[in-house]
Amino acid sequence: MKRPIVSFFVHDLASNPIVRAAPLARALSATHDVEILGFLLSGDEVYAPYRHLFTYKAMRSSRSVAAIAAAIPALAAQATGDVIYACKPLVTTLVPALIAARAGSRRLLLDAEDDEWVPLGTGWPQFLWRDVVRGWHHATAWKYTRGVHPLVWTADGVTVSSRRLQHRYGGMLLRHGPDERLFDPDRPELRDWRACRARFGLPDDAPIALFAGVPQPHKGWSVLLEALSRREAAAWHLAIAGPINDPEFVRAGETLGTRCHDLGPQSYDAMPALLAAIDAVPVPQLRCVFAESQIPAKAIEAMAMAKPVIASSVGDLPEILGHGTRGWVIAPDNAADLARALAEIARDRAEAARRGASARDWFVREASTAAMRARLEPLLAA
């Protein structure tokens, strides 16, 4: 019997929007065939950590309005799915997904993981200059995103990653996490943390915090560096998994010296071993509208591996961490709080293990592949 197909439309396959789409696709892959379509806007290949996980139909394009408008029909025509799933309400995703769905009388679903209604930036003057004045010719500019928003209501079903987004878009709250079989701290090869550290060239005589991803300002990168520079966290090292030669990672090396270990980008399959090697994952999100809507995937991956997460009280993070019973919750933009939490984890390993185990239990119930599949399949069948 032929399996039904789900076509996911993802914004900029050369960058990290695939991080939310991948768990959705993986959750459905047990009962559906999945294909992922999208433009390559910031590079020539699919985002390296996820490059080999799925079947991709990618089209290289610039961000110009003319180029995107010309390419959208061709991208839409490549969708073979019985269900069309747009990831983010953007010109590059919702528009081709809507064309594909209506052309074949197929069900259209929409997933929202970020508050695209609110521009990501440091302030309105900079935003107006960058997006409205200079960015008029870019199809990914915020004003075009706002123009697409009325199409949200054409979707037959909506999934969202956070309660704030549920308030804006309605739909079903769907936490996203990794494959619980791959991200499992009880896998025999992951139980030996010294062997895992040796694999990545990490020292075995110091506690290690992990930052994985791109050091965008709303993630509290500067707060993390300041915390690691404080006396309370002086014993901690920092492992970084992200873009090579990022200026912020260079700054971390200059600030922390030999306590900084820049590992470069790591594949999805390598992350369980890297998480097994470290002691904590700080997620010091700043309090801004964009961050309030976001669920950092790396926090959920750490919880899957029963690792202590230290997160700021922003958005849904306190709820996800059980208000401190499944991790550590700190005040936003507070390096002292973060440093004290790191010190507590290093000092009380039993408590860190207890909260980590509780985090793993929550993950299996709420954000694992099996949990996502149980929520998604009735939506697809509706």
Number of C-alpha atoms within 10 A of each C-alpha: 3 6 12 13 19 23 27 30 31 28 26 25 30 22 18 18 17 25 21 23 22 19 22 25 24 21 24 21 18 13 13 18 19 23 21 21 25 26 27 22 22 16 15 14 15 22 20 15 19 19 16 12 12 15 12 17 18 22 19 19 18 16 21 17 17 12 14 21 16 12 17 21 15 13 23 23 15 15 25 17 21 20 24 31 30 29 26 25 26 26 24 28 25 30 21 26 33 23 19 27 25 12 11 15 11 15 21 24 24 27 27 27 24 23 21 18 16 12 19 18 14 11 9 12 9 11 17 14 11 15 19 16 10 12 18 16 15 19 21 20 21 24 16 18 21 17 12 16 16 10 14 22 11 13 19 15 19 22 23 27 22 23 18 19 22 19 10 12 18 14 17 19 18 23 23 28 31 29 18 19 12 17 27 20 22 12 13 8 12 20 15 14 18 16 17 21 19 12 12 16 11 23 15 15 8 14 19 24 23 22 19 20 18 17 18 11 14 20 21 21 23 18 22 24 18 18 23 26 17 15 12 18 21 15 17 23 23 25 23 23 21 19 17 13 11 13 11 15 22 13 13 23 16 12 15 18 11 10 21 21 22 20 16 17 17 18 15 17 13 14 20 22 25 20 27 25 29 25 25 28 26 27 26 27 29 24 18 15 18 18 19 22 23 23 22 21 18 22 22 25 27 29 31 31 26 30 30 31 32 25 27 26 22 23 22 19 24 19 14 22 26 16 15 17 17 28 31 26 26 23 17 20 21 17 22 20 19 30 24 17 24 29 18 16 21 20 11 10 12 11 16 22 18 16 24 25 21 20 26 27 16 19 26 19 12 18 24 27 25 19 19 22 21 13 16 17 14 9 15 18 8 8
